[in-house]
Amino acid sequence: MKVVCTGDWVAVDPEGGTPRYVRTYLPRRTAFVRSTSSKRSEGQILAANVDHAIIAVPLTGELDLGRIERFLALAWESGAQPWSC
């Protein structure tokens, strides 16, 4: 069973009552996937079908280059085009 996430394009039955059930969905073009802390091989999908990712960090405090590098890697691996500010 596939879990629907933010950005997925789905079809629901317009005649259905509440709750509405997903009948089908379009394939994902891109997916932001976060690795899980467990030993499982699959990750947690955070968002799908994202074209651009903006990576913004606060100007206060010390700059964490490792965190920015992880965000950039996540964006590139997802298929999105990362933008940094």
TITORDREN-252954 format. One line per field, with one value per residue: residue in three letters; x negated, z, y negated of N, C-alpha, C, O in turn; residue number from 1. Coordinates in steps of 0.02 Angstrom, whole numbers, always signed. Last residue first. Layout:
BEGIN
aa = (ALA | ...);
n_px = (X | ...);
n_pz = (Z | ...);
n_py = (Y | ...);
ca_px = (X | ...);
ca_pz = (Z | ...);
ca_py = (Y | ...);
c_px = (X | ...);
c_pz = (Z | ...);
c_py = (Y | ...);
o_px = (X | ...);
o_pz = (Z | ...);
o_py = (Y | ...);
i = (NUM | ...);
% end
This chain:
BEGIN
aa = (CYS | SER | TRP | PRO | GLN | ALA | GLY | SER | GLU | TRP | ALA | LEU | ALA | LEU | PHE | ARG | GLU | ILE | ARG | GLY | LEU | ASP | LEU | GLU | GLY | THR | LEU | PRO | VAL | ALA | ILE | ILE | ALA | HIS | ASP | VAL | ASN | ALA | ALA | LEU | ILE | GLN | GLY | GLU | SER | ARG | LYS | SER | SER | THR | SER | ARG | VAL | PHE | ALA | THR | ARG | ARG | PRO | LEU | TYR | THR | ARG | VAL | TYR | ARG | PRO | THR | GLY | GLY | GLU | PRO | ASP | VAL | ALA | VAL | TRP | ASP | GLY | THR | CYS | VAL | VAL | LYS | MET);
n_px = (-985 | -981 | -883 | -879 | -760 | -724 | -764 | -811 | -945 | -943 | -888 | -984 | -1094 | -1049 | -1040 | -1175 | -1231 | -1171 | -1232 | -1366 | -1367 | -1289 | -1338 | -1284 | -1167 | -1064 | -1016 | -944 | -926 | -843 | -821 | -691 | -669 | -559 | -465 | -396 | -328 | -308 | -380 | -428 | -432 | -554 | -628 | -674 | -747 | -759 | -816 | -769 | -763 | -750 | -783 | -663 | -638 | -544 | -526 | -452 | -342 | -236 | -88 | +74 | +191 | +357 | +442 | +447 | +604 | +679 | +781 | +914 | +954 | +931 | +934 | +803 | +669 | +512 | +347 | +199 | +36 | -62 | -89 | -103 | -60 | +2 | -78 | -30 | -42);
n_pz = (-23 | -156 | -235 | -323 | -412 | -377 | -358 | -238 | -237 | -218 | -86 | -12 | -33 | +32 | +164 | +188 | +179 | +289 | +390 | +373 | +404 | +500 | +566 | +724 | +734 | +604 | +481 | +444 | +276 | +147 | -2 | -102 | -240 | -374 | -395 | -324 | -310 | -131 | +34 | +118 | +146 | +230 | +153 | +168 | +246 | +426 | +547 | +587 | +547 | +370 | +260 | +166 | +6 | -105 | -273 | -437 | -499 | -462 | -556 | -487 | -412 | -361 | -252 | -85 | -11 | +111 | +253 | +165 | +3 | -175 | -293 | -331 | -272 | -317 | -370 | -344 | -338 | -198 | -112 | +35 | +5 | +32 | +30 | -43 | +0);
n_py = (-1526 | -1408 | -1288 | -1132 | -1053 | -879 | -752 | -709 | -735 | -875 | -882 | -812 | -895 | -1012 | -962 | -930 | -1060 | -1121 | -1044 | -1082 | -1217 | -1318 | -1470 | -1530 | -1670 | -1731 | -1703 | -1542 | -1480 | -1394 | -1327 | -1281 | -1181 | -1144 | -1041 | -898 | -775 | -761 | -746 | -644 | -475 | -387 | -240 | -67 | +22 | +19 | -10 | -181 | -309 | -334 | -472 | -555 | -611 | -694 | -651 | -672 | -618 | -481 | -438 | -475 | -361 | -312 | -330 | -370 | -407 | -509 | -461 | -530 | -466 | -485 | -545 | -560 | -470 | -545 | -538 | -640 | -686 | -740 | -845 | -752 | -578 | -415 | -261 | -109 | +59);
ca_px = (-980 | -1002 | -904 | -887 | -815 | -707 | -749 | -738 | -924 | -968 | -854 | -915 | -1096 | -1064 | -980 | -1124 | -1253 | -1156 | -1159 | -1346 | -1378 | -1301 | -1316 | -1337 | -1200 | -1085 | -1080 | -944 | -952 | -856 | -855 | -728 | -675 | -612 | -510 | -424 | -316 | -315 | -343 | -407 | -423 | -491 | -629 | -635 | -780 | -722 | -857 | -770 | -814 | -722 | -798 | -706 | -636 | -591 | -506 | -506 | -400 | -275 | -157 | +25 | +146 | +296 | +454 | +408 | +548 | +667 | +720 | +857 | +970 | +920 | +999 | +841 | +737 | +559 | +417 | +241 | +97 | -36 | -113 | -96 | -92 | +9 | -54 | -69 | +0);
ca_pz = (-10 | -89 | -235 | -260 | -424 | -378 | -427 | -249 | -242 | -280 | -143 | -13 | -57 | -40 | +130 | +190 | +132 | +221 | +382 | +366 | +335 | +502 | +506 | +683 | +756 | +674 | +484 | +480 | +344 | +182 | +60 | -76 | -167 | -345 | -448 | -309 | -368 | -198 | -16 | +147 | +94 | +239 | +190 | +139 | +188 | +365 | +500 | +598 | +598 | +435 | +284 | +224 | +49 | -51 | -204 | -389 | -540 | -438 | -533 | -541 | -409 | -400 | -299 | -146 | -20 | +41 | +222 | +207 | +64 | -111 | -265 | -316 | -298 | -267 | -391 | -334 | -377 | -240 | -180 | +6 | +41 | -4 | +72 | -49 | +0);
ca_py = (-1598 | -1427 | -1358 | -1170 | -1099 | -950 | -771 | -707 | -666 | -847 | -914 | -789 | -826 | -1013 | -988 | -877 | -1008 | -1146 | -1043 | -1012 | -1196 | -1246 | -1436 | -1503 | -1609 | -1733 | -1738 | -1606 | -1472 | -1457 | -1312 | -1338 | -1180 | -1186 | -1062 | -964 | -819 | -733 | -784 | -707 | -525 | -422 | -302 | -120 | -7 | +31 | +29 | -109 | -294 | -320 | -404 | -558 | -552 | -708 | -636 | -681 | -639 | -538 | -424 | -480 | -419 | -303 | -276 | -379 | -362 | -494 | -488 | -546 | -503 | -453 | -526 | -621 | -460 | -519 | -542 | -581 | -697 | -686 | -850 | -819 | -632 | -478 | -315 | -170 | +0);
c_px = (-1031 | -1001 | -925 | -910 | -824 | -770 | -729 | -720 | -850 | -944 | -878 | -877 | -1026 | -1065 | -990 | -1061 | -1202 | -1175 | -1140 | -1271 | -1358 | -1306 | -1336 | -1308 | -1252 | -1117 | -1106 | -1014 | -951 | -878 | -875 | -757 | -718 | -610 | -570 | -473 | -339 | -302 | -356 | -364 | -393 | -486 | -559 | -638 | -740 | -755 | -821 | -813 | -818 | -778 | -770 | -720 | -688 | -585 | -562 | -480 | -461 | -332 | -192 | -44 | +98 | +253 | +393 | +420 | +513 | +603 | +715 | +840 | +907 | +939 | +992 | +909 | +779 | +628 | +460 | +310 | +138 | +28 | -89 | -127 | -80 | -23 | -53 | -37 | -44);
c_pz = (+42 | -83 | -164 | -274 | -361 | -393 | -433 | -322 | -258 | -290 | -209 | -73 | -62 | -69 | +55 | +154 | +131 | +169 | +312 | +355 | +322 | +429 | +509 | +624 | +707 | +693 | +555 | +480 | +378 | +253 | +92 | -9 | -146 | -270 | -422 | -364 | -355 | -250 | -85 | +99 | +125 | +185 | +197 | +183 | +158 | +306 | +434 | +545 | +612 | +484 | +354 | +247 | +104 | -1 | -156 | -320 | -496 | -485 | -511 | -514 | -467 | -392 | -341 | -190 | -86 | +35 | +149 | +248 | +101 | -52 | -196 | -285 | -280 | -300 | -336 | -362 | -372 | -276 | -226 | -63 | +6 | +38 | +31 | -6 | +0);
c_py = (-1617 | -1503 | -1375 | -1242 | -1142 | -991 | -844 | -719 | -660 | -775 | -884 | -817 | -798 | -943 | -989 | -899 | -950 | -1093 | -1067 | -1005 | -1124 | -1220 | -1362 | -1463 | -1586 | -1667 | -1745 | -1638 | -1540 | -1442 | -1378 | -1319 | -1240 | -1182 | -1101 | -982 | -891 | -787 | -752 | -748 | -588 | -476 | -331 | -182 | -65 | -6 | +43 | -75 | -219 | -303 | -395 | -487 | -561 | -650 | -655 | -663 | -644 | -553 | -488 | -463 | -416 | -366 | -261 | -318 | -376 | -453 | -469 | -485 | -522 | -497 | -496 | -606 | -521 | -511 | -510 | -592 | -634 | -708 | -795 | -820 | -698 | -533 | -379 | -225 | -62);
o_px = (-1036 | -1015 | -890 | -951 | -781 | -826 | -719 | -667 | -829 | -925 | -836 | -840 | -1009 | -1039 | -945 | -1031 | -1187 | -1138 | -1097 | -1249 | -1337 | -1256 | -1394 | -1259 | -1264 | -1096 | -1164 | -1065 | -958 | -852 | -918 | -721 | -774 | -557 | -627 | -519 | -304 | -270 | -408 | -316 | -340 | -530 | -510 | -649 | -770 | -787 | -849 | -843 | -864 | -833 | -766 | -674 | -747 | -532 | -619 | -420 | -516 | -366 | -179 | -57 | +82 | +277 | +378 | +409 | +545 | +554 | +743 | +886 | +854 | +941 | +1042 | +938 | +792 | +641 | +445 | +330 | +115 | +68 | -95 | -184 | -49 | -16 | -102 | +23 | -91);
o_pz = (+61 | -131 | -117 | -319 | -346 | -387 | -489 | -345 | -287 | -345 | -253 | -106 | -110 | -124 | +17 | +117 | +77 | +121 | +280 | +315 | +267 | +398 | +519 | +632 | +655 | +669 | +566 | +478 | +345 | +286 | +66 | +36 | -169 | -239 | -445 | -379 | -373 | -236 | -95 | +120 | +156 | +180 | +174 | +244 | +125 | +316 | +390 | +503 | +645 | +463 | +393 | +252 | +92 | +29 | -166 | -309 | -515 | -509 | -537 | -454 | -494 | -369 | -355 | -169 | -136 | +71 | +127 | +278 | +71 | -58 | -162 | -252 | -221 | -351 | -312 | -376 | -393 | -248 | -287 | -73 | -48 | +99 | -2 | -6 | +40);
o_py = (-1675 | -1539 | -1357 | -1254 | -1183 | -966 | -868 | -698 | -610 | -756 | -869 | -782 | -764 | -932 | -970 | -860 | -924 | -1083 | -1036 | -964 | -1106 | -1204 | -1347 | -1426 | -1617 | -1614 | -1763 | -1603 | -1591 | -1397 | -1413 | -1297 | -1248 | -1179 | -1091 | -943 | -938 | -837 | -721 | -780 | -586 | -518 | -302 | -178 | -109 | -58 | +75 | -108 | -196 | -286 | -443 | -447 | -571 | -641 | -635 | -661 | -624 | -507 | -542 | -473 | -363 | -417 | -202 | -261 | -393 | -464 | -419 | -457 | -529 | -558 | -483 | -649 | -533 | -544 | -455 | -649 | -580 | -745 | -801 | -798 | -700 | -534 | -396 | -233 | -67);
i = (85 | 84 | 83 | 82 | 81 | 80 | 79 | 78 | 77 | 76 | 75 | 74 | 73 | 72 | 71 | 70 | 69 | 68 | 67 | 66 | 65 | 64 | 63 | 62 | 61 | 60 | 59 | 58 | 57 | 56 | 55 | 54 | 53 | 52 | 51 | 50 | 49 | 48 | 47 | 46 | 45 | 44 | 43 | 42 | 41 | 40 | 39 | 38 | 37 | 36 | 35 | 34 | 33 | 32 | 31 | 30 | 29 | 28 | 27 | 26 | 25 | 24 | 23 | 22 | 21 | 20 | 19 | 18 | 17 | 16 | 15 | 14 | 13 | 12 | 11 | 10 | 9 | 8 | 7 | 6 | 5 | 4 | 3 | 2 | 1);
% end
